[in-house]
Amino acid sequence: MEPGSLFCFGLGYSAMRLANRLKAEGWHIAGTCREAEQAEKLRAAGIDAHVFAGGDVADAVWLEGATHVLSSVPPGQAGDPVLAAFGGILAERHDLAWVGYLSTTGVYGDTGGQWVDEATPVQANVERSRHRAQAERQWLGLHADHGLPVHLFRLAGIYGPGRSPLERIKAGRARRIDKPGHRFSRIHVDDIATVLMASMARPNPGAIYNVCDDEPVEPATVTAFGCELLGAEVPALIPFAEAAKSMTPMGLTFWQDNRRVRNDRIKRELGVTLAYPTYREGLRALAGGA
């Protein structure tokens, strides 16, 4: 894939992993962040950063020269702030080679632990996931109505350096919640970047991809494995009903949906080989300092 120019709405944890990899390959990187201080740090690192906190007036100049666009900005009750400000500008950009939108597997809702794939109907039952589903429809609408080469990526729970169960274990805050059969899907941040780059190399406008690893499991299992890696004591299981009493309303919503997510399409269509096909490889690498 020849170097191009990537503009990222939301230069956060996942987008920066992609941006840094592409930058090392000679790409020009630009994008947005929410704070002026962060923008200065990004500029010092060679990234053309702009402050955008939603509700701002769009500036078409920011996107000049971009060949690829990625949005990782989440929607809120008022909708998708990127589409609200830049939707009209993007609709007129017929020269873009690829546009990606980072969504969530939460749009599938609760399936009682059954498997889902990209053909499974969206039935989000948590408010933030309903906002995501609406944003997905709007992004795909730009493809259908204006030919914008949009690709949707439904991400599972993201982990990686500085953001994994290992940090909670080291801080003595790890809990093992017992809710048998309730599984979560995960994805290492480096594998997200790999999937996005594979899609950029093989554009298929209108495509939807689940981005997750091969083995959805109960969180208690992951925590126990992390404790073994670090030589820490494995916390006793806490019944979900008891643990729920101290959870925030937001925290409880993560336990409302139970599903297992298939990732066959990223392998079949994009030729992706995951560096971390399960939590075991991912946590081993993190425990080793990778």
C-alpha positions in Angstrom: 0.0 0.0 0.0 1.5 3.3 -1.1 1.8 6.0 1.6 -1.1 8.5 1.7 -2.6 11.0 4.0 -4.8 9.9 6.9 -7.1 12.2 8.8 -8.4 10.9 12.1 -11.4 12.3 13.8 -10.5 11.4 17.4 -6.8 10.7 17.9 -7.4 8.4 20.8 -6.1 5.1 22.0 -7.0 3.0 18.9 -6.6 5.6 16.3 -3.1 6.6 17.5 -2.0 3.0 17.2 -2.9 3.1 13.6 -1.6 6.6 13.0 1.8 5.7 14.5 2.1 2.6 12.4 1.3 4.5 9.2 3.5 7.4 10.1 6.4 5.0 10.3 5.6 4.0 6.7 5.8 7.5 5.4 2.1 8.6 5.7 1.1 12.1 6.5 -1.1 12.0 9.6 -3.6 14.7 10.7 -6.6 14.7 12.9 -8.5 16.0 15.9 -8.3 15.8 19.7 -10.3 17.5 22.4 -7.7 19.6 24.2 -5.3 22.3 23.1 -2.5 20.8 25.2 -2.9 17.4 23.6 -2.9 19.1 20.2 0.5 20.7 20.9 2.0 17.3 21.9 0.7 15.7 18.7 2.1 18.5 16.6 5.5 18.1 18.3 5.3 14.5 17.3 4.8 15.4 13.7 1.0 15.1 13.5 -1.1 17.9 12.1 -3.6 18.2 15.0 -6.7 20.3 15.4 -8.9 20.8 18.5 -12.5 19.5 17.9 -14.8 18.9 20.9 -18.0 18.6 19.0 -20.4 21.3 18.2 -17.6 23.3 16.6 -17.8 24.9 13.2 -16.4 22.6 10.6 -13.3 23.6 8.7 -13.0 22.0 5.3 -9.3 23.0 5.2 -8.5 20.4 7.8 -9.3 17.6 5.3 -7.5 19.1 2.3 -5.0 16.5 0.9 -6.5 13.6 2.9 -6.8 10.3 1.0 -8.1 8.3 3.9 -10.4 9.3 6.8 -11.1 7.5 10.1 -13.6 8.5 12.8 -13.4 7.1 16.3 -15.5 9.8 17.9 -18.5 8.3 19.7 -22.0 9.7 19.3 -24.0 11.1 22.1 -27.7 11.9 22.7 -27.4 14.7 20.2 -26.0 12.3 17.6 -22.6 11.9 15.9 -20.7 15.2 16.3 -18.4 14.5 13.3 -21.4 13.9 11.0 -23.1 17.0 12.4 -20.1 19.2 11.6 -18.4 17.5 8.7 -21.1 15.3 7.1 -21.8 17.8 4.3 -18.1 18.3 3.6 -17.4 14.5 3.5 -20.3 14.0 1.1 -18.6 16.2 -1.4 -15.2 14.5 -1.1 -15.4 12.2 -4.1 -11.6 11.8 -4.1 -11.3 9.8 -0.9 -10.0 6.3 -1.3 -11.2 4.9 2.1 -13.3 6.0 5.1 -13.6 4.1 8.3 -15.9 4.4 11.2 -15.2 2.7 14.5 -18.4 1.3 16.1 -19.0 -1.4 18.7 -20.2 -5.0 18.8 -22.7 -3.6 21.3 -25.1 -2.8 18.4 -26.0 -6.5 18.4 -27.5 -6.3 21.8 -28.2 -9.3 24.0 -28.3 -12.7 22.3 -28.3 -14.8 25.4 -24.7 -16.0 24.6 -25.5 -17.0 21.0 -23.0 -16.3 18.2 -23.4 -13.2 16.0 -21.7 -12.2 12.8 -22.0 -9.2 10.4 -25.3 -10.5 9.0 -27.0 -10.6 12.5 -29.7 -8.0 12.8 -28.8 -5.0 15.0 -30.9 -4.9 18.1 -29.1 -2.6 20.5 -30.8 -2.4 23.9 -28.4 -0.2 25.8 -28.7 3.5 25.1 -25.1 4.2 24.1 -25.3 1.2 21.7 -28.5 2.6 20.2 -26.7 5.8 19.5 -23.9 3.8 17.8 -26.4 2.0 15.6 -27.9 5.3 14.5 -24.5 6.6 13.7 -23.8 3.5 11.7 -26.9 4.1 9.6 -25.9 7.7 9.0 -22.3 6.8 7.9 -23.6 4.1 5.6 -26.1 6.6 4.3 -23.2 8.7 3.1 -22.0 5.7 1.1 -25.4 4.9 -0.3 -26.4 8.5 -1.2 -23.0 10.1 -2.1 -20.7 7.2 -2.8 -18.4 7.9 0.1 -16.3 4.7 0.6 -17.4 4.0 4.1 -16.4 0.9 6.0 -17.8 0.0 9.5 -15.7 -1.7 12.1 -17.6 -3.1 15.1 -15.0 -3.4 17.9 -15.1 -5.7 20.9 -13.7 -4.7 24.2 -10.3 -3.1 23.6 -7.2 -3.8 25.6 -3.5 -3.3 25.2 -0.5 -1.5 26.8 -1.6 0.5 29.8 -5.2 -0.7 29.4 -5.7 -4.3 30.5 -6.7 -6.5 33.5 -3.0 -6.5 34.4 -3.2 -2.8 35.6 -6.1 -3.6 37.9 -4.3 -6.7 39.3 -1.1 -4.7 39.9 -3.1 -2.0 41.7 -4.9 -4.5 43.9 -8.3 -3.6 42.3 -9.0 -6.8 40.4 -12.3 -8.6 41.1 -13.6 -11.9 39.7 -17.3 -11.7 39.1 -19.2 -15.0 38.9 -21.8 -15.0 36.2 -21.6 -18.4 34.6 -21.9 -18.4 30.8 -21.7 -14.6 30.5 -18.9 -14.1 27.9 -17.2 -11.0 26.5 -15.3 -10.6 23.3 -12.0 -8.7 23.2 -9.5 -7.3 20.8 -5.9 -6.1 21.3 -5.3 -2.6 20.1 -2.5 -3.7 17.8 -4.9 -6.1 16.0 -7.3 -3.2 15.5 -4.6 -1.4 13.6 -3.8 -4.5 11.6 -7.5 -4.9 10.5 -7.8 -1.2 9.6 -4.6 -1.3 7.5 -5.8 -4.5 5.7 -9.1 -2.8 4.9 -7.3 0.3 3.6 -5.2 -2.0 1.3 -8.4 -3.8 0.1 -11.3 -1.2 0.1 -14.8 -2.6 -0.1 -17.1 0.3 0.5 -20.2 -0.5 2.5 -18.6 -3.4 4.2 -19.0 -4.2 7.9 -16.4 -6.0 9.9 -16.4 -7.5 13.4 -13.1 -6.8 15.0 -12.6 -9.3 17.9 -10.3 -12.2 18.8 -11.2 -15.9 18.5 -12.3 -16.7 22.0 -15.0 -14.9 23.9 -14.7 -15.9 27.6 -15.9 -14.9 31.0 -14.0 -12.0 32.6 -13.2 -14.0 35.7 -11.2 -16.4 33.6 -9.1 -13.6 32.1 -8.4 -12.1 35.5 -7.3 -15.5 36.9 -4.9 -15.9 34.0 -3.5 -12.5 34.5 -2.9 -13.2 38.2 -1.1 -16.3 37.3 1.2 -14.4 34.9 2.0 -11.8 37.5 2.3 -14.3 40.4 -0.5 -12.5 42.2 -3.2 -14.1 44.3 -6.3 -15.0 42.4 -9.3 -13.2 43.9 -12.2 -15.3 45.1 -15.3 -15.3 42.9 -18.0 -12.8 43.8 -21.6 -13.6 42.8 -22.9 -11.2 40.2 -25.8 -10.2 42.4 -23.5 -9.1 45.1 -21.0 -7.3 42.8 -23.8 -5.5 41.1 -24.6 -3.6 44.3 -21.4 -1.6 44.0 -21.4 -1.1 40.3 -22.2 2.3 38.7 -25.1 2.4 36.3 -22.7 2.6 33.4 -20.8 -0.5 34.8 -24.0 -2.5 35.0 -24.8 -1.8 31.3 -21.8 -3.8 30.3 -23.3 -6.9 31.9 -26.7 -6.5 30.2 -25.6 -8.0 26.9 -24.3 -11.6 26.5 -23.1 -12.6 23.1 -20.2 -14.3 21.3 -18.9 -12.5 18.2 -17.5 -14.2 15.1 -14.5 -12.7 13.3 -14.4 -14.9 10.2 -14.9 -12.0 7.7 -11.7 -10.1 8.6 -9.8 -13.3 8.0 -11.6 -14.4 4.8 -11.9 -11.0 3.1 -9.0 -9.1 4.4 -6.5 -11.9 5.0 -5.9 -10.9 8.6 -3.9 -13.0 10.9 -4.3 -11.8 14.5 -1.2 -11.3 16.5 -3.2 -12.0 19.6 -5.9 -14.6 18.7 -6.9 -15.0 22.4 -6.5 -13.2 25.7 -3.7 -15.6 26.5 -1.3 -14.3 23.8 -2.3 -10.7 24.5 -1.8 -10.8 28.2 1.5 -12.8 27.9 2.9 -10.1 25.6 1.7 -7.3 28.0 3.2 -9.1 31.0 6.5 -9.4 29.2 6.5 -5.7 28.5 5.6 -5.9 24.8 
